[in-house]
Amino acid sequence: MKPLSLRHRLTWLIIAVMVVVLIPLGIISYQRERREMNELLDGRLAEAARTLGVLIENSSADADHAAIATDADIGHALIVAVHRHNYEPDVGFQVYDGHGRPMVSTANFANLPPPRPEQAGFGKITLDGYLWRTFVLQNRAGLRIRIGERYDNRLDIDRGLMLEHGLPLLIGLPLLALLALWAVRRGLRPLDELTGQLAERTPGSRQPVAIELAPEEIRPLIATLNHQLERLEDAIERERRMTADMAHELRTPLAATMLQLDSAAIATRPDDARAALQHARQGASRLARRIEQILSMAQLEAGAAATERSPQDLAAIVTSVIEELAPLIADKDITLSLLHDGTPLHVPGHEVALTAMLRNLIENAMRYVSQGGQVEVALSRTADTAIIDISDDGPGIPTEHRETVFERFRRETHDAAGGYGVGLNIVRRAAQLHDASIDLLDSPFGHGLRVRVEFRLEETG
């Protein structure tokens, strides 16, 4: 089943609330007025009985409202005919003296037996197929008076009350539903405007969705949406950058490798073919190195964007990287020393990014030293910082060029070690992700380079 839209959901909820509230209120109001109407009519009936008793006591009659039928003197009772006009209730009454003899009666009550002594106050009787509301009174003069009113009259009033309370609901609820739909549409207009803003955005736009004029209720939604859009745009930018990196860095070594393979294929002497294949193998190694560096950069950027910082042990990461590079160290006969007192150095960070940074720094140091050279990794700390120094005895980098080597794809013209700018760019990017500082200094071996990275220590309890 297709889910309801937010607009229709709110409209139906508002209508349901109105129905739940208004209909019970209408019923309660109707019942209250009906009860008050019955009490009012009962009071009028009782008042009419008392008035009738006073009139008979004083032997007065209103000739304008009653006609005496002198030829209907039955048992000393005076029969009164009451003429009913439009909108007047059907009424009747009986009057008996203190000895129970009939004195006055309306024609419609003439054949009723006298009320029994216990029949005092309000009651009900059935006469000629109609239900009557009666009131029996014995006044101070000893007269017993029974006066009644047909329930039909009350039912007419009752129907009028029902119509009075039901008609507004029948007309008002559909009207309120339309007004609720209009109000919901107008109230959700900011969402329509937000949809329009998103539809008008161009791919790659970093302009955040305006939040200043948005209603308070949807500001958290817009803030979250801006955050997600920023992350999405960062991911797209990383993909675009990685594609550009691949195209830029792989074009030359791939072409060189293909040329060497073509040379090997057309070589007539075995020595020439072996030399071409050896050069092709070196080119493939450099190509693999470039791919690894580009993937490392993409991985650390994606991992840092997707995860929160957590405490990382720098000593453990350095040890893991050195163990990973052990075959290369042995192959080049490099003396690699690790200076650390064994104290854990915890910094808030991302393991993938820190591993990529330290691997590139140590690999760069190993690449630039000669056969049998030395590389030193020293871990130290101050009161609130952790320091990593990676020193080598290679040719080093001139002071005037040390800042530019961190540029993307930057490579010195005299670089014969096959190093590429992607590696140091990974180092700088990882340092930025961890708010760390990175400096290129003179090596303590007299020549070469020392790279110092400083991190802020993780507070431990």
N, C-alpha and C positions, 0 to 999 in steps of 0.2 A: 504494500500500500504506500502510495506517495505521501511523504510527510507534509504536514501543513506548513505553510510559510509563517514566518514570525508575525507578519501583519495579520493574517487570518487567526493565528493562535491567540494573539492579544485581543482581537475583536471578539472572538467567541468566549474568551475568559471574562471580558468585561460584561458581555451580555449575560453570561451565566451568573456573575455576581449580582447584576441588576435583578435578574429573575429570582435568585435566592433571597435577595433583600426585599424587593418591592412586593412580590406576591404575598409572602407572610405578613408584611406590614399592612397590605390591603385587607387581608383576611382578618387580622387582629382589629383593624379600624372598623371593618364592617360588623364584626361581632360586638364590639364595644358600643357602636351606635345603635345596633339592634337591641341590645340589652337596655340602653338608655331610653330608646323609643318605647319598649314594653313597659318600663318603669313609669315613663311619662303618661302613657295611656292608662295604666292601672291607677295612677294617681288621679287622672281626670275622671275615671270611672268611680273611684271612691268619693271624690269631691261631688260628683253629680248625685250620688246616693245621699250624701249629707244635705245637699241643697234641696233635693226632693223631699226629704223628711221635714225640713224647716218649712217648706211651702205647704205641705199637707197639715202640719201642726197649726199653721195660721189660716188654714182653709182658703188659700189663695191659689188661683190657677192663672196661667198665662194664656189667654184666649188666642193670642197671635200664633202660638206654637202648637196648640192642641185643640182638637174639636171634641166636644162631649157628645157621646151617642146616648141620648136620653131614653131611646127605646131599647137599650141593651142592658138594663139594670138586672143583673143576674146575681142572686145571693147577696144583695146589698153592696155589690162591688161596682165601682164606676169604671167602665171600659173606655180607655183612651186610645184613639188612633193617631199614631205618629206618622206624619208625612215626610218621607225621605227625599231630600233634594240631591242633586248631583254632588259627588265628592263628600257627601255626608255619610257617616257610618250607620249601619243597621243597629238600632238599640231597642231595648225593651226593659220594662220594670214591673214589679209587683210590690204592693204595700199591704200589710196586715196589721190589725190593731193588736193590743196587748192580749186579747183572748183568742188570737189566731184567725179572726174573721177577715176576709178580704175587703179592702177598702177601695183601692185603685189598682188598675192593671192595664197595660197596653194589650192590644188585640193579639199580638204575637206571643205574649206570655200568659194569656187568659186561661189556657188549659193546663198550665204547669201546676203541680202540687206545691203546697207551701214548703218553704225550706225547713229542714229539721233544725232543732236547736243547736246541734253540733256543727251545722254548716254555716260557720261565721268566717268572714274574710273572703279572700279570693278563691275561686274554684273554676271548674269547667263543667259544662253540660252539653248534651247533644239534643237539638230540637229541629225537627223537620229536615233532618239530613245535614244540618249545619252544626259546626262546633262553635260554642259561645264561651266567652270569658265573662265570668260573673263575679259580683261582689255582694255579700250579704252583710247587712248592718242592722243593729237594734239600737235606736237612739234613746235619749233620756226620757222621751214621752212614752216609751214602750212599744213604739212602732217597729215592726220588722220589715225591712226593705231589701228586696233583691233587684239588682240592676245588672243588665248584661249587654255585651257588645259582640257582634259576630267577628270571628277570627278572619273572615275574608278581608275586612278592612286592614287588618294588620299585615296580612299577606301582600296586599297591594303596596303598602309602605315598605315591606320587606323587599319586594321585587324592585321598588324604586331605589332602595339602598344598594342592592346588588348591582343594579345598572350604574348607579352613581360611582361605585367603587371599581366595578369591572371594566366599564367602558374606557376610562383613562388608561388602564393597563393595556387593553387591547389596542388602543390607538398609540399610546405613549411608548410601549416597548419596541415596536418596529421603528418608530421615529428615533428613539434612543439608540437603537442598533445602527441606524444609518449615521447618526451623529458620532457614535463611538468609532465606526469605520473611518469617518472623515478625520476624527481626532487622532486615531492611530496612524493614519497615513501622514498627517501633518507632524505628529510626534516622531515618526521614523524618518523624516526627511533628512536628518543628518547622516543616516546610513546610506540613503540614496546619493547624497553628495559625496560620501566617502567612496562609494562604488564608482561614481563618475571620476573622482580623482585618480583612483587606481587604474581605471580604463584608459585614462589619458596619459599615463606614465609611459615614457619611452624605455625600451630595453636598455639595461645598464645604468639607468638614472639613479643617482645617489641622493636625490632631493627627498628628504623625509616628508611624510604626509603631515599636513598642517594639523596641529593639535590645540592651538591657542583658543580658537573659537568653538571647539567641539564641546558638546554637553559633558558634564562630569562623569556620567555613567559609561560613556564609550571612550573616555580618555585612556584608561588602562588597555583597552583593546587596540587603540591606535598606537600606543607606546609599544605594546608587544608586537604589533604588525610592523612598525618601523624597525624594531630590533631584528625581526625575522627577515625583512627585506634587506637590511644591511648585511646580515649573515649570508643570504642568498647571493647578493651582489658581490660580496667578498669571494664566495665560492666560484662564481662565474669568472671573476677577475683572476683567481688562481688558475682556473682551467685555461683561460686565455693566455696567461703568462707562461704556463707550462707548455702550451702549444707553441708559443713563440720561442721558448727556450729550446724545445726539441728541434724546431726548424733551424734555429740559428746555430746551435752547437753541434748538430749531427750532420749538417750538410758537408762540411769540409772533410772530416775524418772518414765519412762514408764514401765520398768521392775518391779520396786517396786510397782507401782500401780496395775499391773496385779497380782502380788503375793498376795497383800492384797485382791483383789477381789476374787482370788481363795480361800484364807483362809476364807473369808466370805461365799463363796458358800459351803464349806465343814464343816463349824462350826456347832456343835450340840447344843450349848447353844446360846440363843439370845444375851446375853451380849458379847460373843466372836464375834458374827457376827457384832453387832453394832460397836464394837471397830475396827474390821478390815475394815468396811465400812468407819468409821471416818478417819482411816489412809489412805485409798484409796482416800477419798475426799481431804485430805491435799496434798497427792501426786499429784492429778489432779490439785490442785491450784498451786503447785510449777511448774508443767508442763506448765500450762497456762502462768505463769509468765515468764518462760524461752522463750516460743514462742513469747510472747509480746516483750521481750527484743531483741531477734534476729531480729524480724521484724522491730523493731524501728531502729536498727543499719543499716539494709539494706535500710530502707526508707530514713534515713538521708543521707546516702552515695549517693543513687540514686538521691535524691532531690537536694543535693548540686552540683552534677555533671551536672544536667540538667538545673539549673536555675542560674541566676546572683544574686549577693548580692544586697540587698535593705535595706533601713533603717528599723530597728526593735526596738520597744520600750521594753526594758528589764522589766520595771515595769509592763507593761500590760501583758507580757508573764508570769511573776512570779505570778501575781494575778490570771490569768487564770488557771495555774497549781494548785494553792492552792484551788481554787474553785472546780476543778476536783477531788482533793484528799480529799475533805471535809468529805465524808462518812468514809474513813479510819481513818481520824484524830479523828472523833467522836467515832468510834468503839474502838479505843485504848486509848481514854481519854487523848490525847496528847495536851499539851499547845503549840500552834504554834503562834509565834508572827512575824509580818512583820514590819520592821523598814525602813521607807522611807518618805522623806519630800514631796513627790508628784511631784517632778520635773521629767519630762520625760527624760529617758536616752536612746538615740538612738545610735545604733551601726550598722555598715554594716554587714549583715549576712543573714542567711536562717532561716525562722520561724520554719520549721519542726525540724531542727537540734537543735536550741536553746531550743525549747519546750522539745525535748527528753532529752537533757542534764539536764535541770532544774528539770524535773520530776524524773529522776533517782537520782539526788543528794538529793532532798527532800524525796523521797521514801526510799533511803538508810538511811538517818538520822532518819526517823520514824521507820524503821525496827529495828535499833539497840538500840533505847531507850526502857526503860522498861515501863510498864503500868503507865500512869500518868506522863510520862517524858516530857521534853520540847525541842522544836526545835525553833531556831531563824533564820529568813532570813532577812539580812540587806543589803540595797542598798545604796551605797555612790558613790561619784565621786571626782576626783582631777581635775587639769586643763585640762588634755587630756585623762583621763581613767575613765571607769566605773567599779565599784567593787561590786561583789556579795559575801557575806559571809553567809554560811549556817553552823550553829553550833548546836550541840546536846550535851546532858549530858549522852550519852551512854558509853560503855566501851572504845571506841576509838581504835586507831591502834598504836601499838608500833612504835617508830621512825624508827627503823631499817627495818621495813616492809612497810613503807608508799610508797616507790617507786615501789615496786613489785606488789602492789595491782592493778595497772593499766594494768598489763599484761593480755592478752586474756585468759579467763576462770580461772584466778588465784583466789583461794579461801583459806582463812586461815583455818587451821585445827580446830581451836577453834571456828569457825563461827557456831553458833547455830541458827542464825536468818534466815537461808535459803537464804542468799545472794549469788550471783554468779558473777563471774568475768566479765560477759558480760556487766553488768550495768556500772561499772566504765570504761570499755573499750569504751563504748558509750560516756561517759563524755569526756574522753581524745580525742577521734576522733572528737567530735563536737568542742572542744576547738582548735584543730589543724586547722579545717576548717575555724575558725574565727581568726586565729593568736592570740589567747588568751593564757594567762599563767594560770596554775592551780597549786595550792599549798595545801598541807595537813598540817595544823597547830594545835596547842593545842587549845582546846575549852576554851572560857572565863568562862564556868561554873565550872572550876576546874578539870573536867574529861570529857572525850568525844573527839570529833573531830570537827575541824572547816575547811571547804573547802573554799578556796578563789579563785575566778575566776576574772581575770582582762581583760577588753576589751578596745580597743582604741575607743574613742568617735567619732561619725559621726559629721563632721563639718556642722554647720547650719548657714544659712545667716540670 
